[in-house]
């Protein structure tokens, strides 16, 4: 998994109709874009250092 600041981290919910979580990646700790990521979660506005699991994926933002 690779990301850059400004991308979105999406974690799938454990149940089909459960939306899961979505967070904005604020910073990436490694130059190659690998985890961990500093993420601001939309549902709580909480910022956390995240090591994404297999239920997560990155949605890249459009580059200018």
N, C-alpha and C positions, 0 to 999 in steps of 0.2 A: 504494500500500500504506500502510495506517495501522494503528497499534498503540498500546497503552498498557502501562505496567509491569504485569507479572503475566500478560500474554498469552504464548502459545507461538509460536515461530518454527519452522516445519517446512520442511526442505529435502529435496526428493525425491531419491532415489538415481538414478544413471544407468542402472541395470539394474532390471528389474521386481521381482525378488525381493530386492533390496538395500534395506534399510529406510530409508536416508537418515539424516538427523540431526534431532534435536528439541532445542530449547533454550528456557529460560525468559528472557523479556525482562525484564531488571532495571531498565533505564531507557530513556527516549526522549529524544533530544536536541532535538527541535523540538516546540513547543506543538501543532502540527496533527497530530502522530502519525506524521510521515513519517520515513524512515531518515536517519541510521544509528541502530542500536539496540545497547545493551550487552546481550549475551546470555551466559548461562551454559549451556554445552552439557551435556546429561545424560550423554553417553557418556564424557566426559573431565573434567567439572567445571571445564573451562577457561573463563575469561571473555574475551570478545573484542568489539571494536567491529565490527559487521556492517553492510554495505551489501547487503541481499538482492538476489539475481538473479531471473531469470524462473522458476527452478525452486523458488522459495520461496513460502510463503503463511503468513498469520497465523491462528491459532486463538484467538479471543477467549475470555476467561474470563467467567463469569457475573457480572454486577454485582449487588451486594447489594440 
